[in-house]
Amino acid sequence: MRCVVTGAAGFIGSHLCEELLRRGHTVVGVDCFTPYYSPVLKSHNQAVVLAHPRYHFSSADLRSDPLDAIVEEADVVFHVAALPGMQKSWTDFDSYWTCNVQATQRLLEAVRRASGQLRRFVLASTSSVYGKLALGNESSQPRPISPYGVTKLAAEHLAQAYAEAFGIPLVTLRYFSVYGPRQRPDMAFSTFIRAILRGEQIEIFGDGQQIRGSTYVGDCIDATIASIDAPIGETYNVGGGESATVLEIIRKLEVLSGRTVEVVHKPALLGDQRQTFAESQKIRSHIGWQPKTRLDAGLARQWQWQAAMDAELSETSTSVVRSPTIGTHPVSVLS
């Protein structure tokens, strides 16, 4: 199959491209390297796939560039691209609106104008659409409590409207706290590991008792590819099946590293979810997907990857590691 992956240089997108290629598909990767974090890290994410003969990269910006030729012969479009992060969305709403809603609308328009061979349009969404308590199954009423969550829910509704009006074969996936190698540097696990590696204190926002059900990136990718065979029009939670508090995660990382860290508590942040845990029976029953990676094993893999990456970047340039685009966003969630 010919698969289009938006956000191809990002955390989840780069893993998705690699796995699709491994399974024998042709992949068209799309990414405009929005500077939410260092483009150096995004380039590193793509290093493996760029030399692959079945990988074709486009630096198109979904918000402004022509998209028809990119999607014209696609069998599947995986729309993974988005501007992430709940806290910054309070102060830069225009960017979140254009990246998460306008870009989605332009991509849907291009798909609508395409030849009609599309098998699935897979929309990557988030547990943030549920709000403060992201619990229960997919029938739970969405109540987003951050502008980021609002824009992601708007993208879902927009895609559903296009599916209803034009027959676009939509499947929506709501990811729950994805972690693992290549995790964005502003995300909680990544921030905690970086602090431990450098002997720094860890700042957490709130009491540390926020509960997250985390999903290993390999399991997330398996669910995303399996959704090609999901019934059209369905929405699925994608979650890892284990939960832990923020403080419990830090203790697990202390055990992994053999180090003790100082934890400093800061005031809770606007839009922070108190508890998330995916009820994923629906995706299990519809397409047989279930998570395979236990939290301790996944954390160990992320620790090993990040330790090696931190050492590599430190040798290359300390200015890259301590770039002002890395680690400047407040972290309290494991989203």
C-alpha positions in Angstrom: 0.0 0.0 0.0 0.9 3.6 -0.4 0.7 5.3 3.0 0.9 9.1 3.7 2.1 10.0 7.2 1.8 13.6 8.4 4.1 14.6 11.2 6.6 12.0 9.8 9.6 13.5 11.6 7.9 13.6 15.0 7.9 11.1 17.9 5.0 8.9 16.9 5.2 9.7 13.1 8.8 8.6 12.7 8.1 5.3 14.4 5.0 4.8 12.2 7.0 5.4 9.0 9.7 2.9 10.0 7.2 0.2 10.9 5.2 0.7 7.7 8.4 0.4 5.6 9.4 -2.7 7.6 6.0 -4.3 6.6 6.7 -3.6 2.9 4.6 -0.5 2.3 5.5 2.6 0.4 5.5 5.7 2.6 5.1 9.4 1.8 6.3 11.3 4.9 5.1 14.9 5.4 6.6 17.3 7.9 7.3 21.1 8.0 9.6 20.9 11.1 7.5 23.3 13.1 10.0 24.5 15.8 8.1 23.4 18.8 11.3 21.6 19.8 14.7 21.3 18.2 14.7 20.4 14.4 18.0 18.6 15.1 16.0 16.0 17.1 13.4 15.7 14.3 16.1 15.2 11.7 17.7 12.5 13.9 14.2 10.8 14.1 14.2 10.6 10.3 17.8 9.4 9.8 16.9 5.7 9.2 14.0 6.2 6.8 15.5 8.9 4.5 17.7 6.4 2.8 15.0 3.8 2.3 14.0 3.3 -1.4 10.3 3.2 -0.6 10.3 6.4 1.5 9.5 9.7 -0.1 9.7 12.9 2.0 7.8 16.1 1.5 8.5 19.2 3.6 5.0 20.6 2.9 3.2 22.7 5.4 -0.3 21.4 5.8 -1.6 24.9 6.6 -0.5 26.5 3.3 1.2 24.3 0.7 -0.5 22.4 -2.1 -1.5 18.9 -0.9 -3.4 17.3 -3.8 -0.3 15.6 -5.3 0.7 14.2 -1.9 -2.5 12.3 -1.3 -3.6 11.6 -4.9 -2.5 7.9 -5.0 -2.7 7.2 -1.3 -4.3 4.0 0.0 -4.1 5.2 3.6 -3.6 8.6 5.1 -2.3 8.6 8.7 -2.8 12.2 10.0 -0.5 12.3 13.0 0.7 15.9 12.7 -0.4 18.3 15.3 0.9 21.1 17.6 1.1 19.4 21.0 1.2 20.7 24.6 -1.6 21.9 26.8 0.2 24.8 28.6 1.4 26.8 25.6 -2.1 26.5 24.0 -3.3 29.1 26.5 -1.0 31.8 25.2 -0.6 30.9 21.5 -4.1 29.8 20.5 -3.7 31.0 16.9 -0.9 28.5 16.3 -2.9 25.6 17.8 -5.9 26.5 15.7 -4.0 26.7 12.4 -1.9 23.6 13.1 -4.6 21.3 14.5 -7.8 22.5 12.8 -7.0 24.5 9.7 -4.3 22.0 8.6 -6.7 19.1 9.2 -9.4 20.8 7.1 -7.0 21.4 4.2 -5.8 17.8 4.3 -9.4 16.6 4.3 -10.2 18.8 1.3 -7.2 17.4 -0.6 -8.4 13.8 0.2 -11.9 14.7 -0.9 -10.6 15.9 -4.3 -8.5 12.7 -4.7 -9.3 9.8 -7.0 -11.3 7.8 -4.5 -9.0 4.8 -3.9 -8.5 5.7 -0.2 -9.0 2.8 2.1 -8.7 4.6 5.4 -8.1 8.1 6.8 -6.7 7.5 10.3 -6.9 10.6 12.5 -4.6 10.6 15.5 -6.4 12.3 18.5 -5.8 12.4 22.2 -7.1 11.6 25.6 -7.1 15.3 26.3 -10.4 15.6 24.5 -12.0 13.9 27.6 -10.9 16.5 30.0 -9.9 16.4 33.7 -10.9 12.8 34.1 -10.1 10.8 31.0 -11.7 7.5 32.2 -14.2 5.1 30.8 -14.9 4.1 27.2 -15.3 6.0 24.0 -18.9 6.9 24.8 -17.7 9.2 27.6 -18.7 12.8 26.9 -15.7 14.9 25.8 -15.0 17.9 28.1 -11.6 19.3 27.2 -10.1 21.7 29.8 -7.4 23.2 27.6 -7.3 25.0 24.3 -5.2 22.2 23.0 -7.9 19.7 23.8 -10.5 21.9 22.3 -8.6 22.1 19.0 -8.1 18.3 18.9 -11.8 17.7 19.5 -12.6 20.3 16.8 -10.4 18.3 14.4 -12.3 15.1 15.3 -15.7 16.8 14.6 -14.3 18.3 11.3 -13.2 14.9 10.1 -16.5 13.4 11.1 -18.3 16.0 9.1 -16.2 15.3 6.0 -16.7 11.6 6.5 -20.5 12.1 6.6 -20.6 14.5 3.7 -18.1 13.0 1.3 -17.7 9.4 2.4 -14.1 9.7 3.6 -13.3 6.4 5.3 -12.4 7.8 8.7 -11.1 6.0 11.8 -10.2 8.1 14.9 -7.7 7.0 17.5 -7.4 8.7 20.9 -3.9 8.1 22.2 -3.3 7.9 25.9 0.1 9.2 27.2 2.5 7.7 24.7 6.1 7.2 25.8 9.3 5.5 24.6 12.4 6.3 22.5 12.2 9.6 20.7 9.6 11.0 23.1 9.3 14.8 22.7 11.8 16.6 25.1 9.0 18.6 26.7 7.1 15.5 27.8 7.2 14.3 31.4 9.1 11.0 31.1 11.7 12.7 28.9 12.0 15.6 31.3 12.4 13.3 34.3 15.1 11.2 32.6 17.0 14.3 31.4 17.1 15.7 34.9 18.3 12.4 36.4 21.0 12.0 33.7 22.3 15.5 34.5 22.0 15.3 38.3 19.4 18.0 38.4 16.3 18.3 40.6 12.9 17.4 39.1 10.1 20.0 39.1 6.6 18.6 39.1 3.5 20.8 39.0 0.9 19.8 41.6 1.1 17.1 44.3 2.5 14.4 42.0 -0.6 12.2 42.5 -1.9 12.7 39.0 -2.5 9.3 37.6 -1.7 8.3 34.0 -2.3 5.2 32.0 0.7 5.2 29.7 1.1 3.6 26.3 4.4 2.4 24.9 5.1 3.8 21.4 5.5 0.4 19.8 2.1 -0.7 21.0 0.7 2.7 19.8 2.1 2.0 16.3 0.7 -1.5 16.2 -2.8 -0.1 17.0 -2.4 2.7 14.4 -1.5 0.2 11.6 -4.2 -2.3 12.7 -6.8 0.5 12.4 -6.5 0.1 8.6 -8.9 -2.8 9.1 -11.2 -1.2 11.6 -14.8 -0.5 10.7 -15.2 2.9 9.1 -16.5 5.7 11.3 -15.3 4.2 14.6 -13.4 6.0 17.4 -11.0 4.1 19.6 -9.1 4.6 22.8 -5.5 3.5 22.5 -4.1 2.8 26.0 -1.4 0.7 27.6 -3.3 -1.0 30.3 -1.2 0.1 33.3 -1.4 3.3 35.4 0.9 5.0 37.8 1.2 8.4 39.5 3.8 11.0 38.6 5.7 10.2 41.8 5.6 6.5 41.1 7.1 7.1 37.7 9.9 9.0 39.2 10.6 6.3 41.7 10.7 3.7 38.9 13.3 5.9 37.1 15.3 6.1 40.2 15.5 2.3 40.4 16.4 2.1 36.7 19.2 4.7 37.1 20.4 3.7 40.5 20.2 7.4 41.5 18.1 9.4 43.9 16.7 12.7 42.7 15.3 15.7 44.5 11.7 16.5 43.7 10.4 20.1 43.9 6.7 20.8 43.9 5.3 23.7 41.9 1.7 25.0 41.7 -0.6 22.9 39.5 -1.1 24.1 36.0 -4.1 25.2 34.0 -5.6 22.4 32.0 -3.8 19.6 33.8 -5.7 16.3 33.8 -6.1 14.7 37.1 -6.5 11.1 35.9 -6.3 9.3 32.6 -6.8 5.6 31.9 -8.0 4.1 28.6 -10.8 1.7 28.6 -9.8 -0.1 25.4 -12.2 -3.0 25.2 -13.7 -1.7 22.0 -10.4 -1.7 19.9 -9.6 -5.1 21.4 -12.9 -6.6 20.3 -13.0 -4.9 16.9 -9.5 -5.5 15.6 -7.8 -7.7 18.2 -5.3 -5.1 19.3 -4.0 -5.1 22.9 -0.9 -3.6 24.5 2.1 -5.9 24.9 4.7 -3.7 26.7 4.7 -3.5 30.4 5.5 -0.1 31.9 8.7 -1.1 33.5 10.0 -2.6 30.3 9.0 0.5 28.3 10.6 2.8 30.7 13.9 0.9 30.5 13.9 1.2 26.7 13.3 4.9 26.9 16.0 5.3 29.5 18.5 3.4 27.4 17.7 5.4 24.2 17.6 8.8 25.9 20.9 8.2 27.8 22.6 7.4 24.5 21.0 10.3 22.8 21.9 12.7 25.5 25.5 11.6 25.4 25.6 11.9 21.6 24.1 15.4 21.5 26.4 16.5 24.4 29.4 15.5 22.3 28.1 17.2 19.2 27.1 20.5 20.7 26.0 21.5 24.2 24.0 24.3 22.5 21.8 21.7 20.9 21.1 19.9 24.1 20.3 23.1 26.0 18.5 24.8 23.1 15.9 27.2 24.4 13.3 25.2 22.5 13.9 22.2 24.6 12.5 21.8 28.1 11.1 25.3 28.3 7.4 24.3 28.5 6.0 23.4 31.9 5.5 19.7 32.4 3.0 18.2 34.8 1.2 15.6 32.6 2.4 12.5 30.9 0.4 13.2 27.7 
